[in-house]
Amino acid sequence: MTTAQITVDFAPELRLFVAAAQRAGRSAVRIDGSSTLGHIVESLGVPLTEVGALLVDGRPVDSAHLPADGEAVSVRAVVRPQHIAEPLRFLLDIHLGTLARRLRLLGIDAAYEKPDIGDAALATRSALEHRILLSRDRGLLRRREIFAGAYIYSHRPTEQLDDVLSRFAPPLAPWTRCTACNGFLRVTDKQTLRGQLPDDTERTYEAFAQCVDCGRTYWKGAHHASLDAIVTHAVRNFGT
């Protein structure tokens, strides 16, 4: 049995992923001489989507590095905002429906599959459409075929939205996407919608928008104040 080992320390932001033995600072990890550093980091619980720089004895290496006995490894977190050399497009798993709707509210391209299409299909769509896969499932984020991914750290939608906006700094265009299907909205009028609206809505409201894909109609109804609060917070804190 090999006695070769390295020492590893994780950035504070990554310590929630690892066992208690790796949370206090630098700890010893056995190596087999054939596993890459990326494989070792993932085996300790950290998805590579959350890893920024990998340093070995102070020098940067990539995830394919083969560690040698005695090396000291530092695993840094992703630097925010994270640069993606593509138009920012997201794909969310089945558990992030509220986050998907809030991203769409801000005009962000956020695909969401319901019912659940399974991990393999999600990873394939991420790769084919160059979408950043958002999930709280570490196993899903370890799939090699995904284009890019990000772990969603909170189970609270408000914190989830702040997390995505601070990490990727997507351009915001509130009120331009359908929260139901992700299609674009177009401004329309009461005359065009004649007969498609409830009588009280037709009498009470003058400004409308309609999705060009699914046909859903929007107006400033009872829930507008709560939605506007989400938009105002996002634009104030993350708008450019």
MARBA-3410 file (N, C-alpha, C, O; in Angstrom, 1 decimal):
240
0.9,-1.2,0.0,0.0,0.0,0.0,0.9,1.2,0.0,1.9,1.3,0.7 ~ 0.5,2.2,-0.9,1.3,3.4,-1.0,1.2,4.3,0.3,0.2,4.3,1.0 ~ 2.3,4.9,0.7,2.3,5.8,1.8,2.5,7.2,1.4,2.7,8.1,2.2 ~ 2.5,7.4,0.0,2.7,8.8,-0.5,1.5,9.6,-0.1,0.3,9.2,-0.1 ~ 1.7,10.9,0.2,0.6,11.8,0.5,1.0,13.2,0.2,2.1,13.6,0.0
-0.1,14.0,0.1,0.0,15.4,-0.1,-0.7,16.1,1.0,-1.4,15.5,1.8 ~ -0.5,17.4,1.2,-1.3,18.2,2.1,-2.2,19.1,1.3,-1.8,19.7,0.3 ~ -3.4,19.3,1.8,-4.4,20.1,1.0,-5.1,21.0,2.0,-5.4,20.7,3.1 ~ -5.2,22.3,1.6,-6.1,23.2,2.3,-7.1,23.8,1.4,-6.7,24.1,0.2 ~ -8.3,24.0,1.9,-9.4,24.6,1.1,-9.7,26.0,1.5,-9.6,26.3,2.7
-10.1,26.8,0.5,-10.6,28.2,0.8,-11.8,28.1,1.7,-12.5,27.1,1.7 ~ -12.0,29.0,2.6,-13.1,29.0,3.6,-14.5,28.7,2.9,-15.3,28.1,3.4 ~ -14.6,29.3,1.7,-15.9,29.2,1.0,-16.2,27.7,0.5,-17.3,27.4,0.3 ~ -15.1,26.9,0.5,-15.3,25.5,0.0,-15.4,24.5,1.1,-15.6,23.3,0.9 ~ -15.2,24.9,2.3,-15.1,24.0,3.4,-16.4,23.3,3.8,-16.4,22.2,4.4
-17.5,23.9,3.3,-18.8,23.2,3.6,-18.9,21.9,2.8,-19.7,21.0,3.2 ~ -18.1,21.7,1.8,-18.2,20.5,1.0,-17.4,19.4,1.5,-17.7,18.2,1.2 ~ -16.5,19.6,2.4,-15.5,18.6,2.8,-15.8,18.1,4.2,-16.5,18.7,4.9 ~ -15.2,16.9,4.5,-15.4,16.4,5.8,-14.7,17.2,6.9,-13.8,18.1,6.5 ~ -15.1,17.0,8.1,-14.6,17.9,9.2,-13.1,17.9,9.3,-12.5,18.9,9.6
-12.4,16.7,8.9,-11.0,16.6,9.0,-10.3,17.6,8.1,-9.1,18.0,8.3 ~ -10.9,18.0,7.0,-10.3,18.9,6.0,-10.7,20.4,6.2,-10.3,21.2,5.4 ~ -11.5,20.7,7.2,-12.1,22.0,7.4,-11.2,23.0,8.2,-11.3,24.2,8.1 ~ -10.3,22.4,9.0,-9.6,23.2,10.0,-8.3,23.9,9.4,-7.8,24.8,10.0 ~ -7.9,23.5,8.2,-6.7,24.0,7.6,-6.1,22.9,6.7,-6.7,22.1,6.1
-4.7,22.9,6.7,-4.0,22.0,5.9,-4.1,20.6,6.5,-3.8,20.4,7.7 ~ -4.5,19.6,5.7,-4.6,18.2,6.2,-3.9,17.2,5.2,-3.8,17.6,4.0 ~ -3.6,16.1,5.7,-2.9,15.1,4.8,-3.9,14.2,4.1,-4.9,13.9,4.6 ~ -3.6,14.0,2.8,-4.4,13.2,1.9,-3.5,12.2,1.2,-2.5,12.6,0.6 ~ -3.8,10.9,1.3,-3.0,9.9,0.6,-3.3,10.0,-0.9,-4.4,10.3,-1.4
-2.2,9.7,-1.7,-2.4,9.7,-3.2,-1.9,8.3,-3.7,-1.2,7.6,-3.1 ~ -2.4,8.0,-4.9,-2.1,6.7,-5.5,-1.1,6.8,-6.7,-0.7,5.8,-7.2 ~ -0.7,8.0,-7.0,0.2,8.2,-8.1,-0.4,8.2,-9.5,0.3,8.5,-10.5 ~ -1.7,7.9,-9.6,-2.4,7.9,-10.9,-3.6,8.8,-11.0,-4.0,9.2,-12.1 ~ -4.1,9.2,-9.9,-5.3,10.1,-9.8,-4.9,11.5,-10.0,-3.9,12.0,-9.4
-5.6,12.3,-10.9,-5.3,13.7,-11.1,-5.7,14.5,-9.8,-6.5,14.0,-9.0 ~ -5.2,15.7,-9.8,-5.6,16.6,-8.7,-7.1,16.9,-8.7,-7.7,17.0,-7.7 ~ -7.6,17.1,-9.9,-9.0,17.3,-10.0,-9.8,16.2,-9.5,-10.8,16.4,-8.8 ~ -9.5,15.0,-9.8,-10.2,13.8,-9.2,-10.1,13.7,-7.7,-11.0,13.4,-7.0 ~ -8.9,14.1,-7.2,-8.7,14.0,-5.7,-9.6,15.1,-5.1,-10.2,14.8,-4.0
-9.6,16.3,-5.6,-10.4,17.4,-5.0,-11.9,17.0,-5.0,-12.6,17.2,-4.1 ~ -12.4,16.4,-6.2,-13.8,16.0,-6.2,-14.0,14.8,-5.3,-15.1,14.8,-4.7 ~ -13.1,13.9,-5.1,-13.3,12.8,-4.2,-13.4,13.3,-2.7,-14.0,12.6,-1.9 ~ -12.8,14.4,-2.5,-13.0,15.0,-1.1,-14.3,15.8,-0.9,-14.5,16.3,0.2 ~ -15.0,15.9,-2.0,-16.4,16.5,-1.9,-16.6,17.8,-2.6,-17.7,18.3,-2.6
-15.6,18.4,-3.2,-15.7,19.7,-3.8,-15.9,19.6,-5.3,-15.1,19.1,-6.0 ~ -17.1,20.1,-5.9,-17.2,20.1,-7.3,-16.2,21.0,-8.0,-16.0,22.1,-7.5 ~ -15.7,20.6,-9.1,-14.7,21.5,-9.8,-15.3,22.8,-10.3,-14.6,23.7,-10.5 ~ -16.6,22.8,-10.4,-17.3,24.0,-10.8,-17.1,25.2,-9.8,-17.2,26.3,-10.1 ~ -16.8,24.8,-8.6,-16.6,25.8,-7.5,-15.1,26.1,-7.2,-14.8,26.9,-6.4
-14.2,25.5,-8.0,-12.8,25.7,-7.8,-12.3,26.8,-8.7,-12.5,26.7,-9.9 ~ -11.5,27.7,-8.1,-10.8,28.7,-8.9,-9.4,28.2,-9.2,-9.2,27.3,-10.0 ~ -8.4,28.8,-8.6,-7.0,28.4,-8.8,-6.7,27.2,-8.0,-7.2,27.0,-6.8 ~ -5.9,26.3,-8.6,-5.2,25.2,-7.9,-3.7,25.5,-7.8,-3.1,25.7,-8.8 ~ -3.2,25.6,-6.6,-1.8,25.9,-6.4,-1.1,24.7,-5.8,-1.6,24.1,-4.8
0.0,24.4,-6.3,0.9,23.3,-5.8,2.2,23.9,-5.4,3.0,24.4,-6.3 ~ 2.5,23.9,-4.2,3.8,24.5,-3.7,3.8,26.0,-4.1,4.9,26.5,-4.4 ~ 2.7,26.6,-4.2,2.6,28.0,-4.5,2.5,28.4,-6.0,2.3,29.5,-6.4 ~ 2.6,27.3,-6.9,2.5,27.6,-8.3,1.2,27.1,-8.9,0.7,26.0,-8.4 ~ 0.6,27.8,-9.8,-0.7,27.3,-10.4,-0.5,26.1,-11.3,0.4,26.0,-12.0
-1.5,25.2,-11.1,-1.5,24.0,-12.0,-3.0,23.8,-12.4,-3.9,24.5,-11.9 ~ -3.2,23.0,-13.4,-4.6,22.7,-13.8,-5.1,21.4,-13.1,-4.3,20.7,-12.4 ~ -6.3,21.0,-13.4,-6.9,19.9,-12.7,-6.3,18.6,-13.1,-6.5,17.5,-12.4 ~ -5.6,18.5,-14.3,-5.0,17.3,-14.8,-3.7,17.0,-14.1,-3.0,16.0,-14.4 ~ -3.2,17.9,-13.3,-1.9,17.7,-12.6,-1.9,16.4,-11.8,-2.9,16.1,-11.1
-0.8,15.6,-11.9,-0.6,14.4,-11.1,0.2,14.8,-9.9,1.4,15.0,-10.0 ~ -0.4,14.8,-8.7,0.4,15.1,-7.5,1.5,14.2,-7.2,1.4,13.0,-7.4 ~ 2.6,14.7,-6.6,3.7,13.9,-6.2,3.8,14.0,-4.6,3.3,14.9,-4.0 ~ 4.4,13.0,-4.1,4.6,12.9,-2.6,5.2,14.2,-2.1,6.2,14.7,-2.5 ~ 4.5,14.7,-1.0,5.0,15.8,-0.3,4.5,17.2,-0.8,4.8,18.2,-0.2
3.8,17.2,-1.9,3.4,18.5,-2.4,2.3,19.1,-1.5,1.5,18.4,-0.9 ~ 2.3,20.4,-1.5,1.3,21.2,-0.7,0.4,21.8,-1.7,0.8,22.6,-2.5 ~ -0.9,21.5,-1.5,-1.9,21.9,-2.5,-2.9,22.9,-1.8,-3.3,22.7,-0.6 ~ -3.1,24.0,-2.5,-4.2,25.0,-2.0,-5.3,25.1,-3.0,-5.0,25.2,-4.2 ~ -6.5,24.9,-2.6,-7.7,24.9,-3.5,-8.4,26.2,-3.2,-9.0,26.4,-2.1
-8.4,27.1,-4.2,-9.1,28.4,-4.0,-10.5,28.3,-4.6,-10.8,27.4,-5.4 ~ -11.3,29.2,-4.2,-12.7,29.3,-4.7,-12.7,30.2,-6.0,-11.8,30.9,-6.3 ~ -13.8,30.0,-6.7,-14.0,30.8,-7.9,-14.0,32.3,-7.6,-14.6,32.7,-6.6 ~ -13.3,33.1,-8.4,-13.3,34.5,-8.2,-14.5,35.1,-8.8,-14.9,34.8,-9.9 ~ -15.2,36.0,-8.0,-16.4,36.6,-8.5,-16.1,38.1,-8.9,-15.4,38.7,-8.3
-16.8,38.6,-10.0,-17.6,37.8,-10.9,-16.8,36.8,-11.8,-15.7,37.2,-12.2 ~ -17.4,35.7,-12.1,-16.7,34.7,-12.9,-16.9,35.0,-14.4,-18.1,35.2,-14.8 ~ -15.9,35.0,-15.1,-16.0,35.3,-16.5,-16.3,34.1,-17.3,-15.6,33.1,-17.2 ~ -17.3,34.2,-18.2,-17.7,33.1,-19.1,-17.6,33.7,-20.5,-18.3,34.7,-20.8 ~ -16.8,33.2,-21.4,-16.6,33.8,-22.7,-17.7,33.4,-23.7,-17.5,32.9,-24.8
-18.9,33.6,-23.2,-20.1,33.2,-24.0,-21.2,34.2,-23.6,-21.2,34.7,-22.4 ~ -22.3,34.4,-24.4,-23.5,35.0,-23.8,-24.0,34.2,-22.6,-24.0,33.0,-22.7 ~ -24.4,34.9,-21.6,-24.8,34.1,-20.4,-26.2,33.5,-20.5,-27.1,34.2,-20.6 ~ -26.2,32.2,-20.5,-27.4,31.5,-20.6,-27.4,30.4,-19.6,-26.4,29.7,-19.4 ~ -28.5,30.2,-18.9,-28.5,29.3,-17.7,-29.5,28.1,-18.0,-30.5,28.2,-18.8
-29.3,27.0,-17.3,-30.2,25.9,-17.3,-30.3,25.4,-15.8,-29.3,25.2,-15.1 ~ -31.5,25.3,-15.3,-31.7,25.0,-13.9,-32.4,23.7,-13.7,-33.2,23.3,-14.5 ~ -32.0,23.0,-12.7,-32.6,21.7,-12.5,-34.0,21.8,-11.8,-34.4,22.9,-11.5 ~ -34.6,20.6,-11.6,-36.0,20.6,-11.3,-36.3,21.3,-9.9,-37.4,21.7,-9.7 ~ -35.3,21.4,-9.1,-35.5,21.9,-7.7,-35.4,23.5,-7.6,-35.5,24.0,-6.6
-35.1,24.1,-8.8,-34.9,25.6,-8.8,-35.9,26.3,-9.6,-35.5,27.3,-10.3 ~ -37.1,25.9,-9.5,-38.1,26.6,-10.3,-38.4,28.1,-10.0,-38.5,28.9,-10.8 ~ -38.4,28.4,-8.7,-38.6,29.8,-8.2,-37.4,30.6,-8.7,-37.6,31.7,-9.2 ~ -36.2,30.1,-8.6,-35.0,30.9,-9.1,-35.1,31.1,-10.6,-34.8,32.2,-11.0 ~ -35.5,30.1,-11.3,-35.7,30.3,-12.8,-36.7,31.4,-13.1,-36.4,32.2,-13.9
-37.8,31.4,-12.4,-38.8,32.5,-12.7,-38.2,33.9,-12.3,-38.5,34.9,-13.0 ~ -37.4,34.0,-11.2,-36.9,35.3,-10.8,-35.8,35.7,-11.8,-35.7,36.9,-12.1 ~ -35.0,34.8,-12.3,-34.0,35.2,-13.3,-34.7,35.7,-14.6,-34.3,36.7,-15.2 ~ -35.8,35.0,-15.0,-36.5,35.5,-16.2,-37.2,36.8,-15.9,-37.2,37.7,-16.8 ~ -37.6,37.1,-14.7,-38.2,38.4,-14.4,-37.2,39.5,-14.7,-37.6,40.6,-15.0
-35.9,39.2,-14.5,-34.9,40.2,-14.7,-34.4,40.2,-16.2,-33.4,40.9,-16.5 ~ -35.0,39.4,-17.0,-34.6,39.4,-18.4,-33.5,38.4,-18.7,-32.8,38.6,-19.8 ~ -33.2,37.5,-17.8,-32.0,36.6,-18.0,-32.5,35.3,-18.6,-33.5,34.7,-18.1 ~ -31.8,34.8,-19.6,-32.1,33.6,-20.3,-31.9,32.4,-19.3,-30.8,32.0,-19.0 ~ -33.1,31.8,-18.8,-33.0,30.8,-17.8,-33.9,29.6,-18.2,-35.1,29.7,-18.1
-33.4,28.6,-18.8,-34.1,27.4,-19.2,-34.4,26.5,-18.0,-33.5,26.4,-17.1 ~ -35.5,25.9,-17.9,-35.9,25.1,-16.8,-36.8,24.0,-17.3,-37.8,24.2,-18.0 ~ -36.4,22.8,-16.9,-37.1,21.6,-17.4,-38.1,21.0,-16.4,-37.7,20.7,-15.3 ~ -39.4,21.0,-16.7,-40.3,20.3,-15.8,-41.3,19.6,-16.7,-41.9,20.2,-17.6 ~ -41.6,18.3,-16.4,-41.0,17.5,-15.3,-39.5,17.2,-15.5,-38.9,17.5,-16.5
-39.0,16.6,-14.4,-37.6,16.3,-14.4,-37.2,15.4,-15.6,-37.8,14.3,-15.8 ~ -36.2,15.8,-16.3,-35.7,15.1,-17.5,-34.5,14.2,-17.2,-34.1,13.4,-18.0 ~ -34.0,14.3,-16.0,-32.9,13.4,-15.6,-31.5,14.1,-15.8,-31.4,15.0,-16.6 ~ -30.6,13.6,-15.0,-29.2,14.3,-15.0,-28.6,14.2,-16.4,-28.0,15.2,-16.8 ~ -28.7,13.0,-17.0,-28.0,12.9,-18.3,-28.5,13.9,-19.4,-27.7,14.5,-20.1
-29.8,14.0,-19.4,-30.4,14.9,-20.4,-30.1,16.4,-20.1,-29.8,17.2,-21.0 ~ -30.1,16.7,-18.8,-29.7,18.1,-18.4,-28.2,18.4,-18.8,-28.0,19.5,-19.3 ~ -27.4,17.5,-18.5,-26.0,17.7,-18.9,-25.8,17.8,-20.4,-25.0,18.6,-20.9 ~ -26.5,17.0,-21.1,-26.4,17.1,-22.6,-26.9,18.4,-23.1,-26.3,19.0,-24.0 ~ -28.1,18.9,-22.6,-28.6,20.2,-23.0,-27.6,21.3,-22.6,-27.4,22.2,-23.4
-27.0,21.2,-21.4,-26.0,22.2,-21.1,-24.9,22.3,-22.1,-24.4,23.4,-22.5 ~ -24.4,21.1,-22.5,-23.3,21.1,-23.5,-23.7,21.6,-24.9,-23.0,22.3,-25.5 ~ -24.9,21.1,-25.3,-25.3,21.5,-26.7,-25.7,23.0,-26.8,-25.4,23.6,-27.9 ~ -26.3,23.5,-25.8,-26.7,24.9,-25.9,-25.8,25.9,-25.2,-26.1,27.1,-25.1 ~ -24.7,25.4,-24.7,-23.7,26.2,-23.9,-24.4,27.0,-22.8,-24.2,28.2,-22.7
-25.1,26.3,-22.0,-25.8,26.8,-20.8,-25.1,26.5,-19.6,-24.6,25.4,-19.4 ~ -25.0,27.4,-18.6,-24.4,27.2,-17.3,-25.5,26.5,-16.5,-26.6,27.0,-16.2 ~ -25.1,25.3,-16.0,-26.0,24.4,-15.3,-26.0,24.9,-13.8,-24.9,24.8,-13.2 ~ -27.2,25.2,-13.3,-27.3,25.6,-11.9,-28.0,24.5,-11.1,-29.0,24.0,-11.5 ~ -27.4,24.1,-10.0,-27.9,23.0,-9.2,-27.4,23.0,-7.8,-26.4,23.5,-7.5
-28.2,22.3,-6.9,-27.7,22.0,-5.6,-27.2,20.6,-5.5,-27.0,20.1,-4.4 ~ -27.2,19.9,-6.6,-26.8,18.5,-6.7,-25.3,18.4,-7.1,-25.0,18.6,-8.3 ~ -24.4,18.1,-6.2,-23.0,18.0,-6.5,-22.7,16.9,-7.5,-21.8,17.1,-8.3 ~ -23.4,15.8,-7.5,-23.2,14.7,-8.4,-23.5,15.2,-9.9,-22.7,14.9,-10.8 ~ -24.6,15.9,-10.0,-24.9,16.5,-11.4,-23.8,17.4,-11.9,-23.4,17.3,-13.0
-23.2,18.2,-11.0,-22.2,19.2,-11.4,-20.9,18.5,-11.7,-20.0,19.1,-12.3 ~ -20.7,17.2,-11.3,-19.5,16.5,-11.6,-19.5,15.9,-13.0,-18.5,15.3,-13.4 ~ -20.6,15.9,-13.7,-20.7,15.3,-15.0,-19.8,16.0,-16.0,-19.8,17.2,-16.1 ~ -18.9,15.3,-16.6,-17.9,15.9,-17.5,-18.4,16.6,-18.7,-17.7,17.5,-19.2 ~ -19.6,16.2,-19.2,-20.1,16.8,-20.4,-20.7,18.2,-20.3,-20.9,18.8,-21.3
-21.0,18.6,-19.1,-21.6,19.9,-19.0,-20.7,21.1,-19.5,-19.5,21.0,-19.4 ~ -21.3,22.1,-20.1,-20.6,23.2,-20.6,-19.9,24.0,-19.4,-18.7,24.3,-19.5 ~ -20.7,24.3,-18.4,-20.2,25.0,-17.2,-21.3,24.8,-16.2,-22.4,24.5,-16.5 ~ -20.9,25.0,-14.9,-21.9,24.8,-13.9,-21.6,25.7,-12.6,-20.5,26.3,-12.5 ~ -22.6,25.7,-11.8,-22.4,26.4,-10.5,-23.3,25.8,-9.4,-24.5,25.5,-9.7
-22.8,25.6,-8.3,-23.5,25.1,-7.2,-24.3,26.2,-6.5,-23.8,27.3,-6.3 ~ -25.6,26.0,-6.2,-26.4,27.0,-5.6,-26.4,26.7,-4.1,-26.8,25.7,-3.6 ~ -25.8,27.7,-3.3,-25.4,27.4,-1.9,-26.6,27.4,-1.0,-26.6,26.8,0.0 ~ -27.6,28.2,-1.3,-28.7,28.4,-0.3,-30.0,27.7,-0.8,-30.1,27.4,-2.0 ~ -30.9,27.4,0.1,-32.2,26.8,-0.3,-33.2,27.9,-0.4,-34.4,27.7,-0.7
-32.8,29.2,0.0,-33.8,30.3,0.0,-33.7,31.1,-1.4,-32.6,31.5,-1.8 ~ -34.8,31.2,-2.1,-34.8,31.9,-3.4,-34.2,33.2,-3.4,-33.5,33.6,-4.4 ~ -34.4,34.1,-2.4,-33.8,35.4,-2.4,-32.3,35.3,-2.4,-31.6,36.0,-3.1 ~ -31.7,34.5,-1.5,-30.3,34.3,-1.5,-29.7,33.6,-2.7,-28.6,33.9,-3.2 ~ -30.5,32.7,-3.3,-30.1,32.0,-4.5,-29.9,33.0,-5.6,-28.9,33.0,-6.4
-30.9,33.9,-5.8,-30.8,35.0,-6.8,-29.6,35.8,-6.6,-28.9,36.1,-7.6 ~ -29.4,36.3,-5.4,-28.2,37.2,-5.1,-26.9,36.4,-5.5,-26.0,37.0,-6.0 ~ -26.9,35.1,-5.1,-25.7,34.3,-5.4,-25.4,34.3,-6.9,-24.2,34.5,-7.3 ~ -26.4,34.0,-7.7,-26.2,33.9,-9.2,-25.8,35.3,-9.7,-24.9,35.4,-10.6 ~ -26.4,36.3,-9.3,-26.1,37.7,-9.8,-24.7,38.1,-9.4,-24.0,38.8,-10.2
-24.3,37.8,-8.2,-23.0,38.2,-7.8,-21.9,37.4,-8.4,-20.8,37.9,-8.7 ~ -22.2,36.1,-8.7,-21.2,35.2,-9.3,-21.0,35.5,-10.8,-19.8,35.5,-11.3 ~ -22.0,35.8,-11.6,-21.9,35.9,-13.0,-22.1,37.3,-13.6,-21.8,37.5,-14.7 ~ -22.7,38.2,-12.8,-22.9,39.6,-13.2,-23.6,39.6,-14.5,-23.1,40.3,-15.4 ~ -24.7,38.9,-14.7,-25.4,39.0,-16.0,-26.0,40.3,-16.3,-26.5,41.0,-15.3
-26.1,40.8,-17.5,-26.8,42.0,-17.8,-28.3,41.9,-17.5,-28.9,40.8,-17.7 ~ -28.9,42.9,-16.9,-30.3,42.8,-16.4,-31.2,43.6,-17.4,-30.9,44.7,-17.9 ~ -32.3,43.0,-17.7,-33.3,43.7,-18.6,-34.7,43.3,-18.1,-35.4,42.5,-18.7 ~ -35.1,43.9,-16.9,-36.3,43.5,-16.3,-37.6,43.6,-17.1,-37.6,44.5,-18.0 ~ -38.5,42.7,-16.9,-39.8,42.8,-17.6,-39.8,42.5,-19.1,-40.6,43.0,-19.8
-38.7,41.8,-19.5,-38.6,41.5,-21.0,-38.8,40.0,-21.3,-38.9,39.7,-22.5 ~ -38.9,39.2,-20.3,-39.1,37.7,-20.6,-40.3,37.2,-19.8,-40.7,37.7,-18.8 ~ -40.9,36.2,-20.4,-42.0,35.5,-19.8,-41.5,34.6,-18.7,-40.6,33.8,-18.9 ~ -42.0,34.8,-17.5,-41.6,34.0,-16.4,-42.1,32.5,-16.5,-41.6,31.7,-15.7 ~ -43.0,32.3,-17.3,-43.6,30.9,-17.5,-42.7,30.1,-18.4,-42.5,28.9,-18.1
-42.3,30.6,-19.6,-41.6,29.8,-20.6,-40.3,30.3,-21.0,-39.6,29.7,-21.8 ~ -39.9,31.5,-20.6,-38.6,32.1,-20.9,-38.6,32.8,-22.3,-37.5,33.3,-22.7 ~ -39.7,32.9,-22.9,-39.8,33.6,-24.2,-39.8,35.1,-24.0,-39.9,35.6,-22.8 ~ -39.6,35.9,-25.1,-39.6,37.3,-25.0,-41.0,37.9,-24.9,-41.9,37.3,-25.5 ~ -41.1,39.1,-24.2,-42.4,39.8,-24.2,-42.4,40.9,-25.2,-41.4,41.5,-25.5
-43.6,41.2,-25.7,-43.8,42.4,-26.5,-45.0,43.2,-25.9,-45.9,42.6,-25.4 ~ -44.9,44.5,-26.0,-45.9,45.3,-25.5,-47.1,45.2,-26.4,-47.0,45.1,-27.7 ~ -48.3,45.1,-25.8,-49.5,45.0,-26.6,-50.6,45.9,-26.0,-50.3,46.6,-25.0 ~ -51.8,46.0,-26.6,-52.8,46.9,-26.0,-54.1,46.1,-25.8,-54.3,45.0,-26.2 ~ -55.0,46.8,-25.2,-56.3,46.2,-24.8,-57.1,45.8,-26.0,-57.7,44.8,-26.0
-57.0,46.6,-27.1,-57.8,46.3,-28.3,-57.3,45.0,-28.9,-58.2,44.2,-29.3 ~ -56.0,44.8,-28.9,-55.5,43.5,-29.5,-55.9,42.3,-28.7,-56.1,41.2,-29.2 ~ -56.0,42.5,-27.4,-56.4,41.4,-26.5,-57.9,41.3,-26.2,-58.3,40.5,-25.4 ~ -58.7,42.0,-26.9,-60.1,42.0,-26.7,-60.7,40.6,-26.7,-60.4,39.8,-27.7 ~ -61.4,40.2,-25.7,-61.9,38.9,-25.6,-61.0,37.9,-25.0,-61.5,36.7,-24.7
-59.8,38.2,-24.7,-58.8,37.3,-24.1,-58.6,37.5,-22.6,-58.0,36.7,-22.0 ~ -59.2,38.6,-22.1,-58.9,39.0,-20.7,-60.2,38.9,-19.9,-61.3,39.0,-20.4 ~ -60.1,38.6,-18.6,-61.2,38.6,-17.7,-61.8,40.1,-17.8,-61.1,41.0,-17.9 ~ -63.1,40.2,-17.6,-63.8,41.4,-17.8,-63.2,42.5,-16.8,-63.0,43.6,-17.2 ~ -63.0,42.1,-15.5,-62.5,43.1,-14.6,-61.1,43.6,-14.9,-60.8,44.7,-14.7
-60.3,42.7,-15.5,-58.9,43.1,-15.9,-59.0,44.0,-17.1,-58.3,45.0,-17.1 ~ -59.9,43.7,-18.0,-60.0,44.6,-19.2,-60.5,46.0,-18.8,-60.1,47.0,-19.5 ~ -61.3,46.1,-17.8,-61.8,47.4,-17.4,-60.8,48.1,-16.6,-60.8,49.4,-16.6 ~ -60.0,47.4,-15.8,-59.1,48.1,-14.8,-57.8,48.5,-15.3,-57.2,49.5,-14.9 ~ -57.2,47.7,-16.2,-55.8,48.0,-16.6,-55.7,48.4,-18.1,-56.6,48.1,-18.9
-54.6,49.2,-18.4,-54.4,49.7,-19.7,-53.2,49.2,-20.4,-53.1,49.1,-21.6 ~ -52.1,48.9,-19.6,-50.8,48.4,-20.1,-50.7,46.9,-20.0,-50.9,46.3,-19.0 ~ -50.3,46.3,-21.2,-50.2,44.8,-21.2,-48.9,44.5,-22.0,-48.4,45.2,-22.8 ~ -48.5,43.2,-21.7,-47.4,42.6,-22.5,-47.8,41.2,-22.7,-48.5,40.6,-21.9 ~ -47.3,40.6,-23.8,-47.7,39.2,-24.2,-46.4,38.5,-24.6,-45.6,39.0,-25.4
-46.3,37.2,-24.2,-45.2,36.4,-24.6,-45.3,36.0,-26.1,-46.4,35.6,-26.6 ~ -44.3,36.2,-26.9,-44.3,35.9,-28.3,-44.3,34.4,-28.5,-44.6,33.9,-29.6 ~ -43.9,33.6,-27.5,-43.8,32.1,-27.7,-45.1,31.4,-27.2,-45.7,30.7,-27.9 ~ -45.5,31.7,-25.9,-46.6,30.9,-25.3,-47.9,31.7,-25.3,-48.9,31.1,-25.1 ~ -47.8,33.0,-25.6,-49.0,33.8,-25.6,-49.5,34.3,-24.2,-50.6,34.9,-24.2
-48.8,34.0,-23.2,-49.3,34.4,-21.9,-49.3,35.9,-21.8,-48.4,36.6,-22.3 ~ -50.3,36.5,-21.1,-50.5,37.9,-21.0,-50.1,38.4,-19.6,-50.5,37.8,-18.6 ~ -49.5,39.6,-19.6,-49.0,40.2,-18.3,-49.6,41.6,-18.1,-49.7,42.3,-19.1 ~ -49.9,41.9,-16.9,-50.3,43.3,-16.5,-49.9,43.5,-15.1,-49.6,42.6,-14.4 ~ -50.0,44.8,-14.6,-49.6,45.1,-13.3,-50.7,44.8,-12.3,-51.4,45.7,-11.8
-50.9,43.5,-12.0,-51.9,43.1,-11.1,-51.5,43.1,-9.7,-50.6,43.8,-9.2 ~ -52.2,42.2,-8.9,-52.1,42.2,-7.5,-50.6,41.8,-7.0,-50.2,42.3,-5.9 ~ -49.9,41.0,-7.8,-48.6,40.6,-7.4,-47.5,41.5,-7.9,-46.3,41.2,-7.6 ~ -47.8,42.6,-8.5,-46.8,43.4,-9.1,-45.9,44.0,-8.1,-44.7,44.1,-8.3 ~ -46.4,44.4,-7.0,-45.6,45.1,-5.9,-44.5,44.2,-5.4,-43.3,44.6,-5.3
-44.8,42.9,-5.2,-43.8,42.0,-4.7,-42.7,41.7,-5.8,-41.5,41.5,-5.5 ~ -43.2,41.6,-7.1,-42.2,41.4,-8.2,-41.4,42.6,-8.4,-40.2,42.5,-8.6 ~ -42.0,43.8,-8.3,-41.2,45.0,-8.4,-40.1,45.1,-7.3,-39.1,45.7,-7.6 ~ -40.4,44.7,-6.1,-39.4,44.7,-5.1,-38.2,43.8,-5.4,-37.1,44.2,-5.1 ~ -38.5,42.7,-6.0,-37.3,41.8,-6.5,-36.5,42.5,-7.5,-35.3,42.5,-7.4
-37.2,43.1,-8.5,-36.5,43.8,-9.5,-35.7,45.0,-9.0,-34.5,45.2,-9.3 ~ -36.3,45.8,-8.1,-35.6,47.0,-7.5,-34.4,46.6,-6.8,-33.3,47.2,-6.9 ~ -34.5,45.5,-6.0,-33.3,45.0,-5.2,-32.2,44.6,-6.1,-31.0,44.9,-5.9 ~ -32.5,43.8,-7.2,-31.5,43.3,-8.1,-30.8,44.4,-8.9,-29.6,44.5,-9.0 ~ -31.6,45.4,-9.4,-31.0,46.5,-10.1,-30.1,47.4,-9.2,-29.1,47.8,-9.6
-30.6,47.6,-8.0,-29.8,48.5,-7.1,-28.5,47.8,-6.7,-27.5,48.5,-6.6 ~ -28.5,46.5,-6.5,-27.3,45.9,-6.0,-26.4,45.2,-7.1,-25.2,45.0,-6.8 ~ -27.0,44.9,-8.2,-26.2,44.2,-9.2,-26.3,44.7,-10.6,-25.7,44.2,-11.6 ~ -27.1,45.8,-10.8,-27.3,46.4,-12.1,-26.0,47.1,-12.5,-25.2,47.6,-11.7 ~ -25.8,47.2,-13.9,-24.6,47.9,-14.4,-25.1,49.1,-15.2,-24.2,49.9,-15.7
END
